[in-house]
Amino acid sequence: MPSADQVSRRLERRWAPRYEFRAGLEIEWGSAVLRGSTRDISSNGMFIEVPDTLWVGAGFTARLHLPQPVKLDCMVKRVEPGRGMGVSVALAEAESQKLYHDLLSSLTPPGI
C-alpha cells in the first residue's frame, strides 16, 4: 500500500515552487494572436488564463507583458476547459532568461 508521501508525490508532479503572479501576455500561435494572463508562474512553467485553450502538446510563443517584455517558448501540458492551460516554458534568448530569472527572484516564495 502506498504511503501518504508517495500518493502526494503522484498528485503533485511539479518540482519547482509556484508563485502567484498576474501579468498580461500574448500567445502567438501560427498567424493567430490570443490574449490571456498568468495566474501563477515557476522556473519551468505557468498557468495561463485564457477562455479558448489550445490542446495538450501544442507549442506556441508567448510574450509576457512586463516593463521589458519576455519571450517564452511554451508547450501545453494540461488544460482546464473554459479556464486556461498549464504550460512548460523554455527561454532561448539569453536576455529573456535573465529577465525571467530576475522576475522569479523578485517574487515571494509560497507560504511566506
C-alpha atoms as one frame of an Amber mdcrd trajectory, in Angstrom:
protein
   0.000   0.000   0.000   1.477   3.416  -0.998   2.402   5.848   1.760   0.747
   9.258   2.036   4.012  10.803   0.786   4.005   8.622  -2.355   0.359   9.477
  -3.072   1.090  13.182  -2.552   4.068  12.991  -4.922   1.969  11.304  -7.599
  -0.708  14.005  -7.364   1.790  16.873  -7.304   4.280  16.412 -10.142   5.764
  19.890 -10.006   9.269  20.197  -8.635   9.694  23.970  -8.945   7.923  26.295
  -6.489   4.983  28.209  -7.941   4.406  31.874  -7.254   1.146  33.766  -7.582
   1.758  36.209 -10.394  -0.607  38.221 -12.564   0.502  39.694 -15.861  -0.965
  40.005 -19.319   0.511  38.074 -22.208   0.065  37.469 -25.906   0.132  33.995
 -27.399   1.472  33.779 -30.942   0.205  30.577 -32.489   0.625  30.422 -36.253
  -0.929  33.609 -37.605  -3.299  33.923 -34.607  -2.669  36.120 -31.589  -4.555
  35.221 -28.398  -4.594  37.344 -25.264  -4.555  35.959 -21.755  -2.997  36.435
 -18.339  -0.882  34.442 -15.950  -2.287  33.004 -12.718   0.937  31.570 -11.354
   4.479  31.089 -12.529   7.546  28.941 -11.801  11.013  28.422 -13.212   9.732
  25.827 -15.661   6.070  26.672 -16.268   2.991  28.770 -15.670  -0.783  28.673
 -15.765  -2.307  30.908 -18.420  -5.906  32.026 -18.043  -7.477  32.164 -21.486
 -11.056  31.262 -22.498 -10.044  29.433 -25.689  -7.309  26.952 -24.857  -5.035
  25.030 -27.167  -4.633  21.262 -26.802  -2.133  19.242 -24.779   1.122  19.092
 -26.729   0.527  22.317 -28.690   3.561  24.586 -28.889   3.493  28.377 -29.142
   5.424  31.550 -28.392   4.199  33.888 -25.664   5.223  37.443 -24.906   4.872
  38.278 -21.211   3.879  41.921 -20.682   6.498  43.302 -18.299   8.377  46.623
 -18.390  10.764  44.703 -20.653   8.682  42.050 -22.480   9.878  38.456 -22.089
   9.578  35.996 -24.974   8.771  32.410 -23.930   8.584  29.179 -25.920   5.712
  27.210 -24.391   4.131  23.773 -24.632   0.677  22.941 -23.261   0.881  20.308
 -20.513  -2.686  20.361 -19.182  -5.976  22.055 -19.975  -8.806  23.294 -17.754
 -11.603  23.905 -20.308 -13.008  27.428 -20.106 -10.354  28.452 -17.545  -6.930
  28.072 -19.094  -3.910  25.849 -19.519  -0.771  24.826 -17.699   2.308  25.162
 -19.875   6.008  24.418 -19.675   8.324  27.265 -20.636  11.718  27.428 -22.290
  13.786  30.547 -22.837  16.030  30.509 -25.876  17.324  34.069 -25.706  19.917
  34.995 -23.056  18.182  38.303 -22.324  14.825  36.577 -21.807  16.494  34.073
 -19.464  17.907  36.898 -17.345  14.628  38.854 -17.247  12.639  35.725 -16.333
  15.124  34.740 -13.609  15.060  38.302 -12.214  11.254  38.198 -12.160  11.203
  34.906 -10.226  13.828  36.218  -7.787  11.611  39.227  -7.025   8.549  37.143
  -6.105   7.705  35.986  -2.580   8.166  32.239  -2.036   4.957  30.257  -1.332
   3.958  30.042   2.309   5.756  33.214   3.399
